[in-house]
């Protein structure tokens, strides 16, 4: 696909498509919110999509919290350096740090 300026935008589109496919698959199979919803009208479809996205966000956020909590507990119990290494925050690019520090 070509953009208006003539640049090739296929790679970002492929990433977005695969991300949306993963989200839709999770909402349909794991959460079962999109299994067989009876939706009539565009506004109700928008509401269902927003509820599904919020539910997916909660699921991923709580999974992250549980993962970090278990790592912290294991780290306190065993003093394993590999676990402590996993708990170190990632390096934040300077461009993002500048944005954060402005606020």
Residue pairs with C-beta under 8 A, 6 or more apart in sequence:
1 8
1 9
1 10
1 13
2 8
2 9
3 9
23 53
23 56
24 34
26 56
26 59
27 33
27 34
27 52
27 53
27 55
27 56
28 34
28 35
30 59
31 52
31 55
31 56
31 59
33 48
33 51
33 52
33 55
34 48
34 52
37 48
39 45
39 48
68 87
71 83
71 86
71 87
72 87
74 80
74 83
75 83
75 84
75 87
92 100
